[in-house]
Every structure is written in C-alpha cells, then in structure tokens.
Amino acid sequence: MRDKERLNTFYDTMRILHKTTFPDLRFGQLMSNFFGWLMSEKGKDLFYVEEDAMIKYFEEYCLSMMKKKED
C-alpha cells in the first residue's frame, strides 16, 4: 500500500498552485484544462501518473500557461 501521507504534500502543493496561478478557475475547469494538456502535450494518461510526477507536470503546466498570458 502506498504511504497515505504523500497526499498531504500533494494536495497542499496543488492548493498553492491553484490559488497563485489560476485563482479565478473552478477546480473542475482547472483539472479539465490540465488533463487535456497532460494528454496532448505529454502523451500521459492521468490514470497511471503517480502523485510526485503529477505535481511536476502540473507545475510545468502552470508555468506554460503563465508564459502564454505574458505573450
């Protein structure tokens, strides 16, 4: 069984990134956009991505969307 404590770090990081990068998006909007990006840009099926990798992808997604806003 996976260590259930990994979820605290995962959700804390997700919360911080959501609040600082996409505060106006509802959770469903954010996840729908992110999962679409994850599949189209990274070719990853969200079903198989572990939390540590998911956070790295989400951080990358946030950075890429912030750069798009700047352009």
Phi, psi and omega per residue, in radians:
M1 nan 2.440 3.103
R2 -1.203 2.668 3.095
D3 -1.196 2.033 -3.086
K4 -1.199 -0.322 3.124
E5 -1.202 -0.325 3.108
R6 -1.051 -0.448 -3.087
L7 -1.206 -0.554 3.116
N8 -1.047 -0.871 3.129
T9 -1.095 -0.763 -3.135
F10 -1.022 -0.926 -3.081
Y11 -1.223 -0.600 3.072
D12 -1.091 -0.757 3.129
T13 -1.162 -0.764 3.108
M14 -1.035 -0.756 -3.129
R15 -1.077 -0.796 -3.134
I16 -1.107 -0.807 3.138
L17 -1.118 -0.694 3.118
H18 -1.091 -0.843 -3.088
K19 -1.165 -0.600 -3.061
T20 -1.564 -0.447 -3.042
T21 -1.838 -0.714 -3.058
F22 -2.335 0.969 -3.049
P23 -1.132 -0.377 -3.106
D24 -1.506 -0.202 -3.123
L25 -1.525 2.440 2.980
R26 -1.256 2.762 -3.078
F27 -0.983 -0.788 -3.125
G28 -1.080 -0.709 3.092
Q29 -1.073 -0.826 -3.118
L30 -1.063 -0.826 -3.106
M31 -1.187 -0.667 3.108
S32 -1.080 -0.801 3.102
N33 -1.105 -0.792 -3.119
F34 -1.125 -0.790 -3.113
F35 -1.162 -0.592 3.039
G36 -1.107 -0.758 3.087
W37 -1.102 -0.751 -3.120
L38 -1.021 -0.713 3.141
M39 -1.321 -0.818 -3.034
S40 -1.319 -0.693 -3.079
E41 -1.555 -0.584 -3.059
K42 -1.932 -0.226 -3.135
G43 1.151 0.524 -3.096
K44 -1.863 2.367 3.019
D45 -1.545 2.078 -3.050
L46 -1.002 -0.381 -3.126
F47 -1.098 -0.499 -3.019
Y48 -1.855 -0.030 -3.074
V49 -1.512 2.194 3.099
E50 -1.274 2.783 -3.058
E51 -1.020 -0.719 -3.110
D52 -1.114 -0.697 3.091
A53 -1.256 -0.642 -3.130
M54 -1.075 -0.723 3.110
I55 -1.099 -0.748 3.120
K56 -1.082 -0.749 3.082
Y57 -1.122 -0.707 -3.133
F58 -1.151 -0.690 3.071
E59 -1.081 -0.754 3.109
E60 -1.095 -0.747 3.100
Y61 -1.040 -0.829 -3.135
C62 -1.029 -0.799 3.119
L63 -1.076 -0.750 -3.118
S64 -1.156 -0.623 3.128
M65 -1.277 -0.608 3.084
M66 -1.151 -0.691 3.095
K67 -1.116 -0.682 3.105
K68 -1.100 -0.659 3.121
K69 -1.128 -0.598 -3.136
E70 -1.251 -0.505 -3.086
D71 -1.304 nan nan
